[in-house]
């Protein structure tokens, strides 16, 4: 059944990606997107509504195929809103588009056309022309992996990198490595599946709604890209196209708001290059496809819904995401010989289940920072140098 779950999540991500594009392409939806943002307290922000609506679409797709597994979907938002009349509205996907539109209209008020467009997108059957279709042989191996669907939880970030989604920068130019520092290309739909007993991620599906654009009479028309990975019981499968980085120095991708990471890499500027970008999910996926070699983040500002999906994909291609503070503790900085990073980081992986992490108010945060890596020699070299150079007193 794991193969069916993967296909369902790919289809759900495609539907979510279409809704994300619709919000940007349609004038009614876009005007709502910017109309309420930050203008009044306790008023519906359409951006937040878009996030929650997409999350509910994903929950419905999972529930319709796998019943109670839909109850295990967690994300950044809940689905309760208070409209401008002070009425509490539970946003949910109903049995048909008209009923769903009625629910949305309670939130969006007079914008009935927008409500109808969103409802129709949520109920539209997903097409079979997905870029990420999985071959029968791969599906068979995933099916035979023994993954127990009763032992799974799901983390969702319906629109990762919302700041870039709202700004809507369409003309960003990538660096020579292919990495975007800013723009709609950084926006992702993230769906990550983890085991409840181990806390480790096993399935990751990432959809990039704004991957490629084409000019038309109505403006830019965007197409998406779906990336997936599976890692469980020795079965490692993905659709990652491996980009060769040639003879360049290792490239470390960093957050805009992480002075400790910047200072650490700058000390090593003779050995590695750095670039800045937006969105934790986007930065992680550049490591998976080897556009960059390492993502270093020393703060505790990323969350389980940001990293679960890319983590599963990284594991499927021999990498991973380690808790930075734990990795530094495990690393022998006195050694002048580069260490097998995979073996050091193996027992420091970020976990995604509360029962494995212990109950606390901030268990959804990736406390202690993160370091995302792939299986390349460039990634290992950069990680070794950073482990020796980083100031451990700065990690929280």
C-alpha positions in Angstrom: 0.0 0.0 0.0 3.0 2.3 0.4 3.1 2.6 -3.4 -0.5 3.8 -3.5 0.2 6.3 -0.8 3.1 7.8 -2.7 0.9 8.1 -5.9 -1.9 9.7 -3.8 0.5 12.3 -2.3 2.0 13.1 -5.8 -1.6 13.7 -7.0 -2.5 15.8 -4.0 0.6 17.9 -4.5 -0.3 18.5 -8.1 -3.8 19.7 -7.1 -2.3 21.9 -4.4 0.2 23.3 -6.9 -2.6 24.2 -9.3 -4.5 26.0 -6.5 -1.4 27.9 -5.6 -1.0 29.0 -9.2 -4.7 29.9 -9.5 -4.3 32.2 -6.5 -1.6 34.1 -8.3 -3.0 34.0 -11.8 -6.6 35.0 -11.2 -7.2 38.7 -10.5 -10.1 38.1 -8.0 -8.0 35.7 -5.9 -4.8 37.8 -6.2 -6.6 41.0 -5.1 -7.9 39.1 -2.1 -4.4 37.8 -1.4 -3.0 41.3 -0.9 -6.2 43.0 0.2 -6.3 42.0 3.8 -2.7 41.2 4.5 -1.8 42.8 7.8 -4.4 45.6 7.6 -6.5 44.7 10.6 -6.3 42.5 13.7 -8.4 39.3 13.7 -9.4 39.7 10.1 -9.0 37.0 7.5 -5.8 37.2 5.7 -6.3 35.5 2.3 -2.7 34.3 2.3 -3.4 32.4 5.5 -6.7 31.2 4.1 -4.9 29.9 1.0 -2.4 28.0 3.1 -5.2 26.4 5.2 -7.4 25.6 2.2 -4.6 23.8 0.4 -3.8 21.8 3.6 -7.5 20.8 3.8 -7.3 19.6 0.2 -4.4 17.4 1.0 -6.2 16.0 4.1 -9.2 15.2 2.0 -7.1 13.4 -0.7 -5.4 11.2 2.0 -8.6 10.5 3.9 -10.5 9.5 0.8 -8.0 6.8 0.0 -6.6 5.8 3.4 -9.3 6.7 6.0 -7.8 7.4 9.4 -4.4 8.3 8.0 -6.0 11.6 7.2 -6.3 12.3 10.9 -2.5 12.0 11.1 -1.9 15.0 8.8 -0.3 17.9 10.7 0.7 21.3 9.5 1.3 24.9 10.4 -2.3 26.0 10.4 -5.7 24.9 11.7 -8.9 25.3 9.8 -10.9 27.6 12.1 -11.4 31.2 11.0 -13.4 34.2 12.2 -15.0 36.1 9.4 -15.5 39.9 9.3 -18.9 39.5 10.9 -17.3 37.7 13.9 -18.6 34.3 12.9 -16.4 31.3 13.3 -16.1 29.3 10.1 -14.5 25.8 9.9 -12.9 25.6 6.4 -13.4 22.1 5.0 -13.8 20.3 1.7 -17.4 19.1 1.3 -18.8 16.3 -0.9 -19.3 18.6 -3.9 -17.9 21.8 -5.3 -21.1 23.9 -4.7 -21.1 22.9 -1.0 -17.4 23.7 -0.7 -18.0 27.1 -2.4 -20.7 27.9 0.2 -18.2 27.3 3.0 -15.5 29.4 1.4 -18.0 32.2 0.7 -18.6 32.5 4.5 -14.9 33.4 4.8 -14.5 35.5 1.7 -17.7 37.3 2.0 -19.0 38.8 -1.3 -16.2 37.3 -3.4 -18.4 34.5 -4.7 -16.5 34.1 -8.0 -13.2 33.5 -6.0 -15.0 31.0 -3.8 -16.3 29.1 -6.8 -12.9 29.0 -8.6 -11.2 27.6 -5.5 -13.9 25.0 -4.8 -13.8 23.8 -8.4 -10.0 23.5 -8.2 -10.3 21.4 -5.0 -12.8 19.0 -6.6 -11.2 18.7 -10.0 -9.9 15.2 -10.8 -6.1 15.1 -10.9 -4.8 14.4 -14.4 -2.6 11.5 -15.4 0.0 13.6 -17.2 2.2 14.2 -14.1 5.9 14.7 -14.7 6.5 12.5 -11.6 4.8 9.3 -12.6 6.5 6.3 -11.0 7.3 3.3 -13.1 5.8 -0.1 -12.3 9.1 -1.7 -11.2 9.7 1.1 -8.7 6.2 0.9 -7.4 6.6 -2.8 -6.9 9.8 -2.3 -4.8 8.1 0.3 -2.7 5.1 -1.9 -2.2 7.3 -4.8 -1.1 9.3 -2.6 1.4 6.9 -3.6 4.3 6.0 0.0 5.3 3.1 -0.1 7.7 0.5 2.6 6.9 -0.8 2.3 10.5 2.6 3.5 11.7 2.7 6.8 9.8 2.3 10.5 10.4 2.3 13.3 7.8 3.7 16.8 7.9 2.4 19.4 5.4 3.5 22.9 4.6 0.9 23.9 2.0 2.8 27.0 0.8 6.4 27.1 2.0 8.2 30.5 1.6 5.0 32.5 1.8 6.9 35.8 1.7 8.0 35.1 -1.8 4.5 33.9 -2.7 3.0 37.2 -1.6 5.7 39.3 -3.3 5.2 37.4 -6.5 8.6 38.2 -8.0 8.4 36.6 -11.5 11.6 37.6 -13.2 14.3 36.3 -10.8 17.5 35.0 -12.5 19.3 32.0 -11.0 22.9 31.9 -10.0 25.3 29.9 -12.2 24.6 26.9 -10.0 20.9 27.1 -10.8 20.0 28.3 -7.3 17.4 31.1 -7.0 18.1 33.7 -4.3 14.6 35.1 -4.4 11.3 34.8 -6.4 8.3 32.5 -6.9 10.7 29.7 -7.8 11.4 29.4 -4.0 7.7 28.6 -3.2 7.0 24.9 -2.6 4.2 22.6 -1.5 5.8 20.2 1.0 4.3 16.8 2.0 6.5 14.6 4.3 5.6 11.2 5.8 7.4 9.8 8.9 7.2 6.6 11.0 5.6 7.0 14.4 7.9 4.5 16.1 11.3 5.8 14.9 10.4 9.4 14.0 12.3 9.1 10.8 10.9 10.4 7.4 10.1 7.8 4.8 8.3 9.6 2.0 8.8 13.1 0.7 6.8 14.8 -2.1 7.7 18.4 -3.1 5.8 20.4 -5.7 7.3 23.6 -7.1 4.2 25.4 -8.5 6.3 28.1 -10.2 9.1 26.1 -11.8 9.0 27.4 -15.4 7.1 30.3 -17.0 5.9 31.2 -20.5 4.7 34.6 -21.6 1.1 34.7 -22.9 -1.5 37.4 -23.7 -2.7 37.1 -20.1 0.7 37.4 -18.6 3.1 34.6 -17.4 1.8 31.1 -17.4 3.6 28.8 -15.0 4.2 25.1 -14.9 5.3 23.0 -11.9 7.8 20.4 -11.0 7.2 17.5 -8.7 10.0 15.8 -6.8 9.6 12.7 -4.7 11.7 10.3 -2.6 11.1 7.0 -0.7 13.5 5.6 1.9 12.5 2.6 4.1 13.9 -0.8 4.9 16.7 -0.6 2.4 14.5 0.6 -0.4 15.7 4.0 -1.7 13.9 5.5 -4.7 13.5 9.0 -6.1 13.1 11.0 -9.3 16.0 13.4 -8.5 18.0 14.4 -11.6 21.6 14.5 -10.4 23.3 17.7 -11.4 27.1 17.5 -11.8 28.8 20.4 -10.1 32.0 20.1 -12.2 35.2 21.4 -10.6 33.7 24.2 -8.6 34.3 24.7 -4.9 31.6 23.3 -2.5 28.6 25.6 -2.4 26.9 26.1 1.0 23.4 27.6 0.9 22.4 29.8 3.8 19.4 31.7 5.2 19.1 35.4 4.9 18.8 35.7 8.7 21.6 33.6 10.1 24.7 35.7 11.0 26.4 32.7 12.7 26.3 30.5 9.6 27.5 33.4 7.4 30.4 34.1 9.7 31.3 30.4 9.9 31.4 30.0 6.1 33.2 33.3 5.5 36.0 32.0 7.7 36.3 29.2 5.2 36.0 31.3 2.0 39.2 29.8 0.5 37.6 26.3 0.6 34.0 27.0 -0.2 31.5 29.4 -1.7 28.2 30.5 -0.2 24.9 31.8 -1.5 21.8 33.1 0.2 18.2 32.0 -0.5 14.7 31.9 0.8 12.6 29.0 2.2 13.9 26.1 4.2 12.3 23.6 1.9 13.8 25.2 -1.2 17.3 25.3 0.3 17.1 21.7 1.2 15.9 20.5 -2.2 18.9 22.3 -3.8 21.1 20.1 -1.7 19.2 17.0 -2.9 19.6 17.8 -6.6 23.2 19.0 -6.0 22.7 22.6 -7.1 24.3 23.3 -3.7 26.3 20.9 -1.5 25.2 21.8 2.0 22.5 23.8 3.8 23.7 25.2 7.2 21.2 26.8 9.6 22.2 27.6 13.1 18.9 28.9 14.5 15.9 27.1 15.7 13.5 28.9 13.3 12.7 25.9 11.0 9.9 23.4 11.8 9.0 19.8 11.2 6.6 20.8 8.3 9.6 22.6 6.7 12.0 19.7 6.6 10.1 16.4 6.7 9.5 16.2 2.9 13.0 17.2 1.8 14.6 15.1 4.5 12.9 11.9 3.1 14.1 12.9 -0.4 17.7 13.5 0.9 17.7 10.1 2.7 16.5 8.4 -0.5 19.7 9.6 -2.3 22.2 9.0 0.4 22.1 12.3 2.3 20.0 13.5 5.2 19.3 16.4 7.6 21.1 16.2 11.0 20.4 18.2 14.2 23.4 20.6 14.0 24.0 20.8 17.7 24.0 17.0 18.0 26.3 16.6 15.0 28.8 19.0 16.4 28.9 17.1 19.7 29.4 13.8 17.8 32.2 15.1 15.6 35.8 14.8 16.6 37.0 18.3 15.8 40.6 17.4 17.0 41.1 15.0 14.1 42.9 16.6 11.1 41.6 13.8 8.8 38.2 14.2 7.2 35.6 12.0 8.8 32.9 9.9 7.2 30.2 12.4 7.6 27.4 9.9 6.9 28.4 7.8 9.9 28.7 10.8 12.2 25.4 12.3 11.1 23.5 8.9 11.0 22.5 9.0 14.7 21.8 12.8 14.7 19.0 12.9 12.2 16.1 15.3 12.8 13.0 13.3 14.1 9.4 14.1 13.4 7.3 12.3 16.1 6.4 13.8 19.5 6.7 10.4 21.2 10.4 10.2 20.1 11.2 13.8 21.0 9.4 14.1 24.3 6.5 16.4 25.0 7.3 20.1 25.1 5.8 23.3 24.0 8.3 23.7 21.1 8.7 20.1 19.9 7.6 21.1 16.4 10.6 23.4 16.1 14.0 22.0 14.9 15.9 23.2 17.9 19.7 23.2 17.8 19.8 24.1 14.1 20.1 21.8 11.1 22.6 20.7 8.5 21.3 19.2 5.2 23.8 17.2 3.2 24.0 14.9 0.2 26.2 11.9 -0.7 28.7 13.9 -2.8 32.4 14.3 -1.8 31.9 18.1 -2.0 29.2 17.9 0.6 31.3 15.7 2.9 34.3 18.0 2.5 32.3 21.2 3.3 30.7 19.5 6.3 34.0 18.4 7.8 35.4 21.9 7.5 32.3 23.5 9.0 32.2 21.0 11.9 35.8 22.0 12.8 35.2 25.7 12.4 31.8 26.4 14.0 31.6 28.1 17.3 29.6 25.6 19.4 28.7 28.3 22.0 26.5 30.0 19.5 24.2 27.0 19.0 20.9 27.0 20.9 
